[in-house]
Amino acid sequence: MGQPLVHKSPIPGLGLSAGITLTMLSLMVLLPIAALLVKGLAPGLPALFATVNTPRTWAALYLSFRLALVAAVFNLVFGVVLAWVLVRYRFPLRKLLDAAVDLPFALPTAVAGIALTALYAPNGAFGHIAKDWGFKIAYTQWGILIALIFVGLPFVTRTVQPVIEEIEREVEEASATLGATRAYTLRRVILPMLAPAALTGFALSLARAVGEYGSVIFIAGNIPLKTEIAPLLIVIKLEEYNDAGAAAIGIAMLLISFGMLFVINAVQVWSRRRIGNV
């Protein structure tokens, strides 16, 4: 007998699967976003623009997205290197280091913020050394950046690690046999294969950093126009019972985040097509 035209799948049929997927997507993503838009737009567009178009709000938005982008770029580079070391090299305490990568996932963000503040405050272990050099970390933008790097690093490392494990060493050996240098092999062979996963980890790290709150407020100092992040400004609006104002800032963050993620996804699509054409 010939092969059946329709292969059975352990996943339910299209109608049931699509229904479950759309229901969960609506409950977890679409409805909250719709509620945010309704709440923010309820007073009208002029009121929304008036809330967002203030020096304090723009400073908080600029600070949050700028430092989130810097932290994500740092995590992109260092996270890929860390994943490569954990997969390709064997050294003492490697498994301990591998387990420690997941620490920001398991550690409550408030606890992480308190721990980082204790380390980098002027009287802390690292902060005291920085103070002796005339440099301050805690309660400055440097402290915020360190907190964002801490919470976002595992996203890149854990996303890239499985891809590195699938890269056969024979690929590198073949490149070397053909006369390629290590730098050429890294640039033209290894990095193109890692690019899609690395960009995914970059996007996840960026998204986590943009919305991070608990680990930042303790080390930031929360000075308006200097070290005040956008999520904290939203909380302040809520404490003032200004729900529409909080929603307006949330809409601004949503639009900026959507634009950044759109660009990242476009680069991912381009990198996959480029790999496919090689």
N, C-alpha and C positions, 0 to 999 in steps of 0.2 A: 504493500500500500504506500501511496505517496505521503509526503509530509503534509500535515494539516495546514490550511490557509491561515487559521487564527490560532496562535499559541496561547495556552492558558497562562495566567499570571497569578501569583499569590496576592497581588493587590486587587481590591475590588474593581468592578467595572468603571468605565469612564464617568457615567452619570453619578454614581455614589461617591467616587473619589473626588470628582470636581465639586460636588455638593459639600462634602466634609471640608475640603480645602478652602472653598470660598466662605463657608460659615466661620471657620477658625480665623481666616484672614480678616474678615469683617469685624469679628469680636475683638481681636487682639491688635489690629492695626488701623483699619479704615474708620471704625466708629470713634476711637479716641482722637484721631486726626480731625474727623468731621466735627466733633464736639469742641476741639480747640479752635477751629475756624469759626464756628458759630459764635462761640463766646467772645473771640477777639473782634469779630466783625459786627457784633451786635450794636455797639455804640456808633458804628459807621466808620468809613475809611478815614475821614479827617481826624477823628479821635484816635484811631490806630496810629496814623502817621505822627500825630502830636505826641503820643506816648513814646514811640520809638525814636523820633527825631529830637533827642535831647543829648547834650554832651555826655551825661553820665551813662546813658544807655549805649550810645555808640562806643564809648570807651570800654564798657564791659564786653560788648560784642567783639570789638576788635581784639581785646586782650584774650578772650576765650578762644577765638578761632585762630589767631596768630600763634599762640603758644601750643594749641592743639596740633596745628600743622607742623610746627617745629619738632614737637615731641614725636609725632607720627613718622616724620622723616628720619629722626634719630633711631627710632625703633625699627624702621625698615632696614637700615644698614646694620645696626648692631644685632637685631633679631635674626637676620639671615646668617650672619657670621656665627652667632651663638648656636643656631640650629645645625650649621655645618660642623662645628666643633663637636657637638654632642653626638652626631651621627657617625662622623668619619674617624674620630680619634678615640683611643682608649687611654684613660689616665686615672689616677687615684681619685676617689670621691666623685667620679663622673655621674653615677646614679643619684647621688645626693644633690648635685647641681641640677640634674635633669628634673628631679622632684621639686626643687626650689623654684623652678620657673613657674609652676602653677600656684605659688604662694599668693600672688595678687588676686587670683580667682577665689581662693578660699578665705582670705583675710577680709573681714568687714572693712569697708572703706574708711569708717570713722577711726577704727583701730590703726589702719595704715597711716592716716593723717596724724594721729597722736604720736605714733612711732617716728615718723619722718620729722615732725616738729621737735621731738626730744633729741634727735640726732643732729639736726641742722640749726637749732636755736643757738644764739650766741654763747650759751653755757653748755651746749651739747658736745658730743664727742667730735663730730666733724665741724660743727659750727664754731667751736672754740678755735680750731686750727685756722679756719677761714677768717675769724676775727683778728687773729694775730697777724694775718697778712693784709689786714685792712679791707676785708671783703665780707659782705653780709649775704647770707643765703635765705634763711627763714624770714618770713614777713616781707619778702620781695618777690618779683616775678621769677627769679631763679628758683625759689622754693616751689612755686606753682609748676614750673617746668619739670622739676625733679619728680613731683607727685604724679604728673601726667605721664611721664616716661615709665614710672613704676607700675602704674595700672594698665598701661597699654602694651608693654613689651611682650607678654605671653601670647597675645593675639597673632603677632607676626611669627614668633618662633614655632608655635604649635601648628600654624597653618603651613609653614614651609617644610617642617620636619618630615612629614610623610612623603613629600615629593623628593626630597634629597635621598631618602631611603630607597626609592624606586630607581634612582639613577645608577646604572651599572658602572662600575669602575672601568669596565672595558671601553666605555665611550671615551673616557679621558686617556686611556692607554692608546686607543686608536688615533686620537688626535695628536698625541705625542709622537707616535710612530710615523705619522705623516709630516712631522717636522714642525708642528705648532708649538709655540712657547706656552708657558703656563698662563701668562697674561692673556694671550690670544684664545686659549682654550676656555678660560674663565669668561671672557667677554663674548665669544661667539658660540660657545657650546653650552656651558653650564647656566649662565645667567638667562639666556632666552627660555630655557626649560623651567627656570624658577620664577620667571616674571609674572605669569598669571596668579600663582599662589601668593607671591610676595605682595602683589598689588591688592589682593583680597585681604591679606593680613594688615596691610597699610590702611585700607578703608575701615576695617574693624577697629584698629587702634585709634584712628582719627575720630570715628563716631563715639568711641568710649571716652576719649579725652574731651570732646566738645561738651558732653553732658555730665562730666564728672563733677561731683559736689562734695561728698563726704571727706575724701582724702585731701581736698584742696583748702577748705575753709579754715582748717586749723593752722596751716602753714602759710596761708596767703597774707594774713594781716587785714584783708578786707577793707582797704582804704579806697573810698570812691575816687574814680578817675585814675587810680594807680594800680591797685591790686584787687579790685572787685570784679569777680567773674559774672557772666550773664546768668547762670543758674542761681547764684546767690541773690541777684537782683530780682529774679522771679519770686524767690521765697520771701523777700522783703515786701514785694507787692502783695503777696497773699496774706502776709501778716498784717498789712494795712487794710485788708478786706477789699483790695482793688483787684478783683478777679479779671476784669477786662484788661487792665494794664498788664497783668502777668501773662494773660493769653496773647496780648499783642507782641510782647517780647518773645514768647514762645513761637509765634508765627514767623517772626523775623529769623529766629534761629532755624526753624524748619525750612524756610526758603533758601537760606545760605547753605545749610547742610545738603539740601537736595541738589543745589547747583554744584557743590564740590563733589558729591558722590556721582553725579551725572558725568562729570569730567573723568573721574577715576574709572568708571565703568566703560567709558569710551576708549580710554587708554588700554583697558583690559581686552576689549574686543579687538583693537588694533594689534595688540601683542599676540593674541591667539591666531589671528589671520596671518601675521608675519611668520609665526612658527610653522603654520600649516603650509605656507608657500616655500619654506626652506627645503 
